[in-house]
Amino acid sequence: MIAVVFLSGYHVLGEGFGDTIRDSKAAKKFEPNIHLLMGLAAFGAILIGSFYEAALLILIFAGAHFLEDYAEGRSRKEITELMNLNPTEANLLQADGTVVKIAAHDLKIGDRVKVLNGGQIPSDGIIVEGTTVINESSINGESMPKEKTVGDPVFGATINGNYAIVVEVTKNPEDTVFAKILTMVRASQENLTPAASKIKKIEPVYVKIVLAIFPFVLLLGPFVFGWTWGEAWYRALVFLISASPCAWAASAVPATLSGISNLARHGILFKGGAFLSNLADLKAIAFDKTGTLTKGQPAVTDYYLVDGVDDLQILPVVVAMEEQANHPLASAILREFQPYVAPLQADITVENTLGKGLSAHVEGKTYQIGKPSIFTNVDTNITAQTDALSAEGKTLVYIAENGAVIGYIAMMDEANENAKVAIDYLHEAGVQTIMITGDNEVTAQAVGQKVGIDQVIANVLPEEKAQVITSL
């Protein structure tokens, strides 16, 4: 049993005596901790011959701490995975036009870097050469990639599309938006909840009270109750053992961790037990939009062709053109139409010009697919429908034949069908619901209305999201 005390609880004893000495020196007053009390209780049990109780005390306490460390380790793993998204290398552009590969953290404001197609942007900056499409979901959660050209800002850790660009660095590595995200995540991990903070404050006071009562129990026995000194010493040690907080560890920690493990099996991750227990007092809950309240990828919601245009003639052309495009909107169109139309028999060559969309020649006719702003010959009926669909947060592409718009396809990252059920449940529980997203106001409001969110806060960056949470 003595071997169990030392083999399972050496860290408890070390922290108890070692930390008490260090903390007391730093504070210039006696600052004991729970570990010290546990160590003294175990030694007291050994002195009165209760070796089994000594081993059990330490084993329960050490086991509870091991489980706590395990839970915290899972949380640290999440941070590690997040850090893996941080850029590590950059292609620094030299004055003579050559490129040198350097570490991303060595970049300075004013440096110019070349970002190849499919490459990761190494730092915040502005585009000085080229036009591209960038996936910014790692920063703002937006599922739709954004077209960027000269003068537009870009963020480190985002992913470049199919065109090479040159970016001028505008921030030092530690000041980039993604670096601030990492800083905020670390801070939230280290930030104690009010309940945890109270326990930390009460801990040294509790230990001092127990240690102060111990000599009174020892002295009161012989002088007040007529105990022998041996009996008084025995009972004082029993008091010390009984006052040890292993019962807290034995009840609260495993119960909380069993809850965390059960949730983890259902795909729900908690940062720690204190966060799980805080649900009892929950008054408001904030959701991200993309992939949380929505499905996380665009899907076709509407399409329209003007009277006299044959679907079976046009849709195979649209599918054939989109098959040669590399864009999430193209994937959505193919998922919607490819299973239902016969393949186009003629081979076509598609031109994919960023900012102008797709164009192709089929049987003597020129077809275009692109965003509405590039077309001028548009029927008023289509324009009216475009305005209505855009107000619902949908993204549209026009289909044109020989320069005249003959129809459109509308797409949207649709609401998750389970989201409204969850939101309704929270409302029944008296919990206010808020959506915080980096997406635009129109799209955010459209999704918020579909799932029944109480409040929508749109167009916010990660550091602003943290401010909203703090205000809540």
VEXDREN-2710 file (C-alpha; in Angstrom, 1 decimal):
% VEXDREN-2710
k/r/px/py/pz
1/MET/0.0/0.0/0.0
2/ILE/2.9/2.3/0.7
3/ALA/4.3/1.5/-2.7
4/VAL/0.9/2.5/-4.2
5/VAL/1.0/5.9/-2.4
6/PHE/4.4/6.8/-3.9
7/LEU/4.0/5.2/-7.3
8/SER/0.6/6.6/-8.1
9/GLY/0.9/9.9/-6.2
10/TYR/4.5/11.0/-6.5
11/HIS/3.3/14.0/-8.5
12/VAL/0.6/14.8/-6.0
13/LEU/3.1/14.8/-3.2
14/GLY/5.6/16.8/-5.3
15/GLU/3.1/19.4/-6.2
16/GLY/1.8/19.5/-2.6
17/PHE/5.1/20.2/-0.9
18/GLY/7.1/21.8/-3.8
19/ASP/4.4/24.2/-5.0
20/THR/3.5/25.2/-1.4
21/ILE/7.2/26.2/-0.8
22/ARG/7.4/28.1/-4.1
23/ASP/4.1/29.8/-3.7
24/SER/4.8/30.7/-0.1
25/LYS/8.1/32.3/-1.0
26/ALA/6.6/34.2/-3.9
27/ALA/3.7/35.5/-1.8
28/LYS/5.9/35.9/1.3
29/LYS/3.2/34.1/3.4
30/PHE/2.0/30.6/3.9
31/GLU/0.1/29.5/0.7
32/PRO/-0.8/25.8/0.9
33/ASN/-2.7/23.8/-1.7
34/ILE/-5.0/20.9/-1.8
35/HIS/-2.2/18.6/-2.9
36/LEU/-0.4/19.4/0.4
37/LEU/-3.5/18.4/2.4
38/MET/-3.8/15.2/0.5
39/GLY/-0.2/14.4/1.1
40/LEU/-0.5/15.1/4.9
41/ALA/-3.7/13.0/5.1
42/ALA/-1.9/10.1/3.4
43/PHE/1.0/10.3/5.8
44/GLY/-1.4/10.6/8.7
45/ALA/-3.2/7.4/7.6
46/ILE/0.2/5.6/7.4
47/LEU/1.1/6.8/10.9
48/ILE/-2.1/5.3/12.4
49/GLY/-1.6/2.1/10.4
50/SER/-4.4/2.6/7.9
51/PHE/-2.3/1.8/4.9
52/TYR/-5.3/0.9/2.7
53/GLU/-6.9/4.3/3.3
54/ALA/-3.7/6.1/2.6
55/ALA/-3.4/4.2/-0.8
56/LEU/-7.0/4.8/-1.6
57/LEU/-6.9/8.5/-0.8
58/ILE/-3.9/9.1/-3.1
59/LEU/-5.1/6.7/-5.9
60/ILE/-8.5/8.4/-6.1
61/PHE/-7.0/11.9/-6.1
62/ALA/-4.2/11.1/-8.6
63/GLY/-6.7/9.2/-10.8
64/ALA/-9.0/12.1/-10.9
65/HIS/-6.1/14.5/-11.9
66/PHE/-5.0/12.0/-14.6
67/LEU/-8.5/12.1/-16.1
68/GLU/-8.5/15.9/-16.0
69/ASP/-5.2/16.0/-17.7
70/TYR/-6.5/13.6/-20.3
71/ALA/-9.5/15.9/-21.1
72/GLU/-7.2/18.9/-21.3
73/GLY/-4.9/17.0/-23.6
74/ARG/-7.8/16.5/-26.0
75/SER/-8.4/20.2/-26.0
76/ARG/-4.7/20.9/-26.6
77/LYS/-4.9/18.5/-29.6
78/GLU/-7.6/20.8/-31.1
79/ILE/-5.2/23.7/-30.8
80/THR/-2.4/21.7/-32.4
81/GLU/-4.6/20.9/-35.3
82/LEU/-5.6/24.5/-35.7
83/MET/-1.9/25.6/-35.6
84/ASN/-1.2/23.1/-38.5
85/LEU/-3.3/25.5/-40.7
86/ASN/-0.8/28.3/-39.9
87/PRO/1.4/29.1/-43.0
88/THR/5.0/27.8/-42.6
89/GLU/6.7/28.8/-45.9
90/ALA/6.6/31.7/-48.3
91/ASN/8.0/32.3/-51.9
92/LEU/9.8/35.6/-51.5
93/LEU/10.0/37.6/-54.7
94/GLN/13.5/39.1/-55.3
95/ALA/14.2/42.4/-57.1
96/ASP/15.6/40.4/-60.1
97/GLY/12.4/38.4/-60.4
98/THR/13.7/35.2/-58.8
99/VAL/11.9/33.4/-56.0
100/VAL/13.5/32.3/-52.7
101/LYS/11.7/30.1/-50.3
102/ILE/11.8/31.4/-46.7
103/ALA/9.9/30.7/-43.4
104/ALA/6.6/32.6/-43.2
105/HIS/7.5/34.0/-39.8
106/ASP/10.5/35.8/-41.4
107/LEU/8.3/37.9/-43.7
108/LYS/8.4/41.7/-43.2
109/ILE/5.9/44.5/-44.1
110/GLY/6.6/45.4/-47.8
111/ASP/7.9/42.0/-48.9
112/ARG/6.4/40.6/-52.0
113/VAL/5.5/36.9/-52.2
114/LYS/4.4/34.8/-55.1
115/VAL/1.4/32.5/-54.3
116/LEU/1.0/29.7/-56.8
117/ASN/-2.3/28.2/-57.8
118/GLY/-3.6/26.0/-55.0
119/GLY/-1.0/27.5/-52.6
120/GLN/-1.5/28.9/-49.1
121/ILE/-1.3/32.7/-48.7
122/PRO/1.6/33.1/-46.2
123/SER/0.6/36.5/-44.6
124/ASP/-2.0/39.2/-44.7
125/GLY/-1.5/41.6/-47.6
126/ILE/-2.8/43.1/-50.8
127/ILE/-2.7/41.7/-54.3
128/VAL/-0.3/43.6/-56.6
129/GLU/-0.3/41.3/-59.6
130/GLY/-2.9/38.8/-60.9
131/THR/-6.5/37.9/-60.4
132/THR/-7.7/34.8/-58.6
133/VAL/-10.4/33.1/-56.5
134/ILE/-9.6/32.6/-52.8
135/ASN/-11.1/30.3/-50.3
136/GLU/-11.4/32.3/-47.1
137/SER/-13.3/29.8/-45.0
138/SER/-10.5/29.3/-42.5
139/ILE/-10.9/33.0/-41.6
140/ASN/-14.5/33.9/-42.0
141/GLY/-16.3/30.6/-42.5
142/GLU/-17.7/31.8/-45.9
143/SER/-18.3/28.8/-48.0
144/MET/-18.3/30.7/-51.3
145/PRO/-14.8/31.5/-52.6
146/LYS/-14.2/35.2/-53.4
147/GLU/-12.8/36.7/-56.6
148/LYS/-9.8/38.9/-55.8
149/THR/-7.8/41.2/-58.1
150/VAL/-5.1/43.9/-57.8
151/GLY/-5.7/46.1/-54.7
152/ASP/-7.9/43.6/-52.9
153/PRO/-6.9/42.5/-49.4
154/VAL/-6.0/38.8/-48.7
155/PHE/-5.5/36.9/-45.4
156/GLY/-2.8/34.6/-44.3
157/ALA/-3.7/30.8/-44.1
158/THR/-6.4/31.2/-46.8
159/ILE/-6.1/29.1/-50.0
160/ASN/-5.5/30.5/-53.4
161/GLY/-7.4/29.2/-56.4
162/ASN/-6.2/28.3/-59.9
163/TYR/-4.3/31.4/-60.7
164/ALA/-0.9/32.6/-59.5
165/ILE/-0.8/36.0/-57.8
166/VAL/1.8/38.3/-56.2
167/VAL/0.9/39.6/-52.7
168/GLU/2.6/42.5/-50.9
169/VAL/2.8/41.8/-47.1
170/THR/1.0/44.5/-45.0
171/LYS/1.3/42.9/-41.5
172/ASN/4.0/41.3/-39.4
173/PRO/3.4/37.6/-38.8
174/GLU/2.3/38.1/-35.2
175/ASP/-0.3/40.6/-36.3
176/THR/-2.1/38.6/-39.0
177/VAL/-5.8/37.7/-38.6
178/PHE/-5.0/34.0/-38.3
179/ALA/-2.3/34.7/-35.7
180/LYS/-4.9/36.6/-33.7
181/ILE/-7.2/33.6/-34.0
182/LEU/-4.6/31.4/-32.5
183/THR/-3.9/33.9/-29.7
184/MET/-7.6/34.1/-28.8
185/VAL/-8.0/30.3/-28.8
186/ARG/-5.0/29.9/-26.4
187/ALA/-6.4/32.7/-24.2
188/SER/-9.8/30.9/-24.1
189/GLN/-8.1/27.7/-23.1
190/GLU/-6.2/29.4/-20.3
191/ASN/-9.2/31.5/-19.2
192/LEU/-10.8/30.1/-16.0
193/THR/-14.5/30.1/-15.7
194/PRO/-16.0/32.0/-12.7
195/ALA/-16.7/28.7/-11.0
196/ALA/-13.2/27.5/-11.5
197/SER/-11.8/30.8/-10.4
198/LYS/-13.7/30.6/-7.1
199/ILE/-12.4/27.1/-6.4
200/LYS/-8.9/28.4/-7.0
201/LYS/-9.5/31.2/-4.5
202/ILE/-11.2/29.0/-1.9
203/GLU/-8.6/26.2/-2.1
204/PRO/-5.7/27.8/0.0
205/VAL/-8.3/29.2/2.5
206/TYR/-9.8/25.7/2.9
207/VAL/-6.5/24.1/3.4
208/LYS/-5.4/26.7/6.0
209/ILE/-8.7/26.2/8.0
210/VAL/-8.2/22.4/8.1
211/LEU/-4.6/22.7/9.1
212/ALA/-5.5/25.3/11.8
213/ILE/-8.3/23.1/13.2
214/PHE/-6.0/20.0/13.4
215/PRO/-4.1/21.1/16.5
216/PHE/-7.3/22.2/18.3
217/VAL/-8.7/18.7/17.7
218/LEU/-5.5/17.2/19.0
219/LEU/-5.4/19.4/22.2
220/LEU/-9.1/19.5/23.0
221/GLY/-9.2/15.6/23.3
222/PRO/-7.1/15.2/26.4
223/PHE/-8.2/18.5/28.1
224/VAL/-11.9/18.6/27.3
225/PHE/-13.0/15.0/26.5
226/GLY/-10.5/13.1/28.6
227/TRP/-8.9/11.2/25.8
228/THR/-5.5/9.8/26.1
229/TRP/-2.8/11.5/24.0
230/GLY/-2.6/8.4/21.7
231/GLU/-6.4/8.5/21.2
232/ALA/-6.4/12.3/20.6
233/TRP/-3.6/11.9/18.0
234/TYR/-5.5/9.1/16.3
235/ARG/-8.7/11.1/16.1
236/ALA/-6.9/14.2/14.9
237/LEU/-5.4/12.2/12.1
238/VAL/-8.9/10.7/11.3
239/PHE/-10.2/14.3/11.1
240/LEU/-7.4/15.3/8.7
241/ILE/-8.1/12.2/6.5
242/SER/-11.8/12.9/6.5
243/ALA/-11.2/16.6/5.6
244/SER/-9.2/15.7/2.6
245/PRO/-11.0/16.6/-0.6
246/CYS/-10.7/13.2/-2.4
247/ALA/-14.5/12.9/-2.2
248/TRP/-14.8/16.0/-4.5
249/ALA/-12.4/14.4/-6.9
250/ALA/-14.1/11.0/-6.7
251/SER/-17.5/12.4/-7.4
252/ALA/-17.3/15.6/-9.6
253/VAL/-14.4/14.8/-11.9
254/PRO/-15.3/11.2/-13.1
255/ALA/-19.0/12.2/-13.4
256/THR/-18.1/15.2/-15.5
257/LEU/-15.7/13.2/-17.6
258/SER/-18.2/10.5/-18.2
259/GLY/-20.5/13.2/-19.6
260/ILE/-17.7/14.5/-21.8
261/SER/-16.9/11.0/-23.1
262/ASN/-20.6/10.3/-23.8
263/LEU/-20.9/13.6/-25.7
264/ALA/-17.7/12.8/-27.6
265/ARG/-19.1/9.6/-28.9
266/HIS/-21.9/11.7/-30.4
267/GLY/-19.4/14.0/-32.1
268/ILE/-19.7/16.8/-29.5
269/LEU/-16.4/18.1/-28.1
270/PHE/-16.1/20.2/-24.8
271/LYS/-13.0/22.1/-23.8
272/GLY/-13.3/20.8/-20.2
273/GLY/-15.6/19.9/-17.4
274/ALA/-16.2/23.5/-16.2
275/PHE/-17.6/24.4/-19.6
276/LEU/-20.0/21.4/-19.5
277/SER/-21.2/22.3/-16.0
278/ASN/-21.8/25.9/-17.1
279/LEU/-24.7/24.7/-19.4
280/ALA/-26.9/24.6/-16.3
281/ASP/-26.9/28.4/-16.2
282/LEU/-26.9/29.0/-20.0
283/LYS/-28.8/32.2/-21.0
284/ALA/-27.6/32.7/-24.6
285/ILE/-25.8/30.6/-27.2
286/ALA/-24.0/31.9/-30.3
287/PHE/-23.7/29.9/-33.5
288/ASP/-21.4/30.2/-36.5
289/LYS/-23.3/30.0/-39.8
290/THR/-21.4/28.0/-42.4
291/GLY/-21.4/24.3/-41.8
292/THR/-23.2/24.7/-38.4
293/LEU/-26.6/26.2/-39.2
294/THR/-26.0/25.5/-42.9
295/LYS/-24.8/22.4/-44.8
296/GLY/-21.5/24.0/-45.6
297/GLN/-21.6/23.8/-49.4
298/PRO/-23.7/25.6/-52.1
299/ALA/-26.6/23.9/-53.7
300/VAL/-28.9/24.8/-56.6
301/THR/-32.2/26.2/-55.3
302/ASP/-33.8/27.7/-58.4
303/TYR/-33.3/27.8/-62.2
304/TYR/-35.2/29.6/-64.9
305/LEU/-35.1/29.6/-68.7
306/VAL/-37.1/32.1/-70.8
307/ASP/-40.1/30.9/-72.8
308/GLY/-39.2/29.1/-76.0
309/VAL/-35.8/27.8/-74.7
310/ASP/-35.6/24.0/-74.5
311/ASP/-34.2/22.7/-71.2
312/LEU/-33.0/19.5/-72.9
313/GLN/-31.0/21.6/-75.4
314/ILE/-29.5/24.1/-73.0
315/LEU/-28.8/22.1/-69.8
316/PRO/-26.5/19.6/-71.5
317/VAL/-24.4/22.6/-72.8
318/VAL/-24.4/24.1/-69.2
319/VAL/-23.2/20.7/-67.8
320/ALA/-20.5/20.3/-70.4
321/MET/-19.2/23.8/-69.7
322/GLU/-19.2/23.4/-65.9
323/GLU/-17.4/20.1/-66.2
324/GLN/-14.4/22.1/-67.3
325/ALA/-14.7/24.6/-64.5
326/ASN/-13.0/24.2/-61.1
327/HIS/-15.2/26.1/-58.7
328/PRO/-17.7/25.2/-55.9
329/LEU/-20.5/26.7/-57.9
330/ALA/-19.7/24.4/-60.8
331/SER/-19.8/21.4/-58.4
332/ALA/-23.3/22.5/-57.2
333/ILE/-24.6/22.8/-60.8
334/LEU/-23.2/19.4/-61.8
335/ARG/-24.7/17.8/-58.7
336/GLU/-28.1/19.2/-59.6
337/PHE/-28.2/18.7/-63.4
338/GLN/-25.7/16.1/-64.4
339/PRO/-27.8/13.0/-63.4
340/TYR/-30.8/14.2/-65.3
341/VAL/-29.5/15.3/-68.7
342/ALA/-28.0/13.4/-71.6
343/PRO/-24.3/14.1/-72.2
344/LEU/-23.6/16.6/-75.0
345/GLN/-22.5/14.7/-78.1
346/ALA/-20.2/17.4/-79.5
347/ASP/-16.8/18.2/-78.1
348/ILE/-16.5/21.7/-76.9
349/THR/-13.6/24.0/-75.8
350/VAL/-14.4/26.1/-72.8
351/GLU/-12.7/29.4/-72.0
352/ASN/-12.6/30.1/-68.3
353/THR/-11.8/33.8/-67.8
354/LEU/-11.8/35.1/-64.2
355/GLY/-14.2/37.9/-63.7
356/LYS/-16.0/37.0/-67.0
357/GLY/-17.1/33.4/-66.4
358/LEU/-17.2/30.6/-68.9
359/SER/-17.7/30.8/-72.7
360/ALA/-18.0/28.2/-75.4
361/HIS/-19.0/27.7/-79.0
362/VAL/-21.6/24.9/-79.8
363/GLU/-23.1/24.3/-83.2
364/GLY/-22.5/27.9/-84.3
365/LYS/-23.7/29.6/-81.2
366/THR/-21.8/31.2/-78.4
367/TYR/-22.8/30.4/-74.8
368/GLN/-21.7/32.2/-71.6
369/ILE/-22.2/31.4/-68.0
370/GLY/-21.2/34.1/-65.5
371/LYS/-22.2/36.5/-62.7
372/PRO/-25.0/39.0/-63.5
373/SER/-22.8/42.1/-63.5
374/ILE/-21.0/41.1/-66.7
375/PHE/-24.2/41.0/-68.8
376/THR/-26.0/44.0/-70.3
377/ASN/-28.7/42.4/-72.5
378/VAL/-31.0/41.2/-69.8
379/ASP/-34.8/40.8/-69.8
380/THR/-36.6/42.9/-67.2
381/ASN/-38.4/39.8/-65.9
382/ILE/-35.0/38.1/-65.2
383/THR/-33.7/41.3/-63.5
384/ALA/-36.8/41.4/-61.2
385/GLN/-36.4/37.7/-60.3
386/THR/-32.7/38.3/-59.7
387/ASP/-33.4/41.1/-57.2
388/ALA/-35.9/38.9/-55.4
389/LEU/-33.6/35.9/-55.2
390/SER/-30.6/38.0/-54.2
391/ALA/-32.6/39.5/-51.3
392/GLU/-33.0/35.9/-50.1
393/GLY/-29.2/35.6/-49.9
394/LYS/-28.8/33.5/-53.0
395/THR/-26.0/33.7/-55.5
396/LEU/-27.0/33.7/-59.2
397/VAL/-25.2/33.0/-62.5
398/TYR/-26.7/33.9/-65.8
399/ILE/-26.8/31.8/-69.0
400/ALA/-26.5/33.7/-72.2
401/GLU/-26.8/32.6/-75.9
402/ASN/-25.2/34.9/-78.5
403/GLY/-24.9/37.7/-75.9
404/ALA/-28.6/37.6/-74.7
405/VAL/-29.4/36.3/-71.3
406/ILE/-31.8/33.3/-71.6
407/GLY/-31.9/32.1/-68.0
408/TYR/-30.3/31.9/-64.6
409/ILE/-29.3/29.4/-61.9
410/ALA/-29.6/30.4/-58.3
411/MET/-27.5/28.8/-55.5
412/MET/-27.2/29.0/-51.8
413/ASP/-25.5/27.3/-48.8
414/GLU/-28.8/25.9/-47.5
415/ALA/-29.9/25.8/-43.9
416/ASN/-29.3/22.5/-42.1
417/GLU/-32.6/20.8/-41.7
418/ASN/-31.7/19.8/-38.1
419/ALA/-30.8/23.4/-37.1
420/LYS/-34.4/24.7/-36.8
421/VAL/-35.3/21.8/-34.5
422/ALA/-32.3/22.6/-32.3
423/ILE/-33.1/26.3/-32.2
424/ASP/-36.7/25.7/-31.4
425/TYR/-35.6/23.4/-28.5
426/LEU/-33.3/26.2/-27.1
427/HIS/-36.2/28.7/-27.3
428/GLU/-38.4/26.4/-25.3
429/ALA/-35.6/26.2/-22.7
430/GLY/-35.5/30.0/-22.5
431/VAL/-32.1/30.4/-24.2
432/GLN/-31.5/33.3/-26.6
433/THR/-29.9/32.3/-29.9
434/ILE/-27.5/34.5/-31.9
435/MET/-25.7/33.8/-35.2
436/ILE/-22.3/35.4/-35.6
437/THR/-20.8/35.2/-39.1
438/GLY/-18.3/36.7/-41.5
439/ASP/-20.8/36.4/-44.3
440/ASN/-22.7/39.3/-45.8
441/GLU/-25.8/40.7/-44.1
442/VAL/-28.4/39.6/-46.7
443/THR/-27.3/35.9/-46.8
444/ALA/-26.9/35.8/-43.0
445/GLN/-30.4/37.3/-42.4
446/ALA/-31.9/34.8/-44.9
447/VAL/-30.4/31.8/-43.1
448/GLY/-31.3/33.3/-39.7
449/GLN/-34.9/33.6/-40.7
450/LYS/-35.1/30.0/-42.0
451/VAL/-33.8/28.5/-38.8
452/GLY/-35.5/31.0/-36.4
453/ILE/-32.4/32.6/-34.9
454/ASP/-33.2/35.5/-32.5
455/GLN/-30.4/37.8/-33.5
456/VAL/-28.0/37.9/-36.6
457/ILE/-24.6/39.6/-36.5
458/ALA/-22.9/39.6/-39.9
459/ASN/-19.8/40.9/-41.6
460/VAL/-17.5/40.3/-38.6
461/LEU/-13.9/39.1/-38.4
462/PRO/-12.8/36.6/-35.7
463/GLU/-11.5/39.2/-33.3
464/GLU/-14.9/41.0/-33.5
465/LYS/-16.6/37.7/-32.9
466/ALA/-14.7/37.4/-29.6
467/GLN/-15.9/40.9/-28.7
468/VAL/-19.5/39.9/-29.3
469/ILE/-19.1/36.8/-27.1
470/THR/-17.6/39.0/-24.4
471/SER/-20.5/41.5/-24.5
472/LEU/-23.0/38.6/-24.3
END
